Amino acid sequence: MKTKEIKIKLVKSAIARKPHQSKTLKALGLTKINQIVTKKDNDAIRGMIATVAHLVEVQ
């Protein structure tokens, strides 16, 4: 069975954001603007994306 993957792109900076949002971005592996990471599509990752939805773009 093939697992689904999603691509997450950081479109806005984590500067001047709440600490839990910055930590969530770091946990996703996003440190630079326009950086794209590929993660497995599961509930934990979806929850992290929801936390920083205004900073990222899901492709």
C-alpha positions as CSV (number, residue, x, y, z in Angstrom):
1,M,0.0,0.0,0.0
2,K,1.4,3.3,-1.0
3,T,1.4,6.2,1.5
4,K,0.2,9.6,0.4
5,E,2.6,12.5,0.7
6,I,2.0,16.2,0.8
7,K,4.3,19.1,-0.1
8,I,4.4,22.1,2.3
9,K,5.9,25.4,1.2
10,L,6.8,28.2,3.6
11,V,5.5,31.5,2.1
12,K,5.7,33.9,5.1
13,S,8.4,34.4,7.7
14,A,8.2,33.1,11.3
15,I,9.7,36.4,12.6
16,A,7.4,38.1,15.1
17,R,5.1,35.1,15.4
18,K,4.1,33.4,18.6
19,P,6.6,30.9,19.9
20,H,4.4,27.8,19.3
21,Q,4.0,28.7,15.7
22,S,7.8,29.1,15.2
23,K,8.4,25.7,16.9
24,T,5.8,24.1,14.7
25,L,7.5,25.4,11.5
26,K,10.8,24.1,12.8
27,A,9.2,20.7,13.6
28,L,7.9,20.5,10.0
29,G,11.5,21.2,8.8
30,L,10.7,24.7,7.4
31,T,13.4,27.3,8.1
32,K,13.6,29.5,5.0
33,I,11.0,31.2,2.9
34,N,10.1,29.3,-0.3
35,Q,11.5,26.1,1.2
36,I,9.5,23.0,0.3
37,V,9.3,19.8,2.4
38,T,7.6,16.5,1.7
39,K,5.8,14.8,4.6
40,K,3.5,11.8,5.0
41,D,-0.2,12.8,5.0
42,N,-1.5,11.9,8.4
43,D,-3.5,13.6,11.2
44,A,-0.5,14.8,13.1
45,I,1.0,16.7,10.1
46,R,-2.5,18.0,9.2
47,G,-2.8,19.4,12.7
48,M,0.6,21.1,12.4
49,I,-0.4,22.6,9.1
50,A,-3.6,23.9,10.6
51,T,-1.6,25.7,13.3
52,V,0.5,27.6,10.8
53,A,-2.0,27.7,7.9
54,H,-1.5,31.5,7.4
55,L,2.3,31.0,6.9
56,V,2.4,27.9,4.6
57,E,1.0,26.7,1.3
58,V,0.1,23.0,0.7
59,Q,0.8,21.8,-2.8
